[in-house]
Amino acid sequence: MSARSAAALVAVVAAAVAVPAARADLRIDDVHGTPSAPVAGSTFEVSGRILFSGAVGSIHCRVLVGGRRYRAVRLVWDGSAARCSFVVPANARGKVLAVGLAAAEGGNRARTTLRYRVA
């Protein structure tokens, strides 16, 4: 490697290190389930406030019942509130219900998961 190539490489690396990557503040706050304990055969909803720093990104909801994915889920986005609602399967009594909310904006991601024992 010539001295000129080495100097160019050092300049590129120094420029890349000197410019910090812009990190957006992406958060999921105030997450709760309604009613407080899910009951087999009835409607359950998890809601949370998603705070994007700039342009609105995307949101996702994932529900697992007894470790298996449950797809009959309705996700509603209203301003900063995300609501994930579904009917808990009748055969889920005693199983673990896991509901995850995720948000993405650019390269930033935030997620949270709530776990319940179905009554």
N, C-alpha and C positions, 0 to 999 in steps of 0.2 A: 504494500500500500504506500502510495507516495505521500509526501508531506501535505500536498494540496488536498488530496482525498481525505486524509486524516483530519485536517483542519475543517473541511466541509462537514464531515461526520460529527465532529465535536460541536460545531455550530448548530446543527440540526437537533442533536440531543439536548443541548443547553436550551434551545428555544422550546422544545417539547416539555422540559421540566419546569421552565419559568412560567408557562401559561397553565394555571390551575384549571381543571375541568369544572365546568359549571354544574353544581349539584342542586337540583330542585328539591324543595321541601315537600315531601309526599307523606301524608299520615292518615291513619285510620283511627278515629277516636270514638268514644261513647258507644261501644259495641255491646248489645244486650239482646237477649231472647225474650219473646213474648208468646205465651205465658212463661213464667220463670222456669217451669219444668215441662218438657214435652210429654204429651200423652198419646199413646198409640191410637191411631184412627182420627185424630183431631188436627186442626191447622196449627202450624208453628211458624214463627217469623223471627228472623235475626236481622237487626238493623244496625247501621253504623253511619257515622259521619265521616266522609272522605274529603280530605283537604288537599287539593291540587295547588301547586304554586303558580302555574301559568295556564296554558291551554288545558282543557279537559282531556284526560286520557281515557283509559278503559277500565271497566270493573268486571269481576267474575265472582261467581258463587259456586262452591263445590260442597256437596252433601254426601256423607258416607253413613250408611246404616249398617252396623255390625261389620264394618270393614269393607262393605261393598258399595259401589257408587250408586247413588239414587238420582235419577235424571228428571223426574217430574217436578222441576223447580221453576218458580217464577221470580225473576229478578227485575226490580223496578228502580229506576234512577230518577230522583226528584230533587233538583238543585244539588245540595251537597249530601243528601241522605240516600243511602243505598239500602233497599229492603229486599231480602231473600225469603220468600215464603213458599210453603209446601204443606201437603198433608202427610203426616207421619204414618208410615205403613202400619196396618193393624197387627201384623206379625212381628213388630219391632219391640214389643214389650220386653224389658230387661236388657236390651242391647244398647251399645254405645252409639250415640248420634253425634257426629262431628260435622260442624258447619264452618266452612272457611270462606272468608271474604278476602279478595285480592284486588289491588289497584295497580295500574301501570301508567307511567307517563314518560315518554321518551325511553331512556335506559334505566329509569328508577322504578323500583317495585316496592310495594308494602303489602303485607298480608297478616292475617290473624285467624286463629281457629278457636272455636268454642266447642267444648265437649260436654255432653249431657248423658245421663242414664235415663232411658225412656221408661215412663211409668205406665 
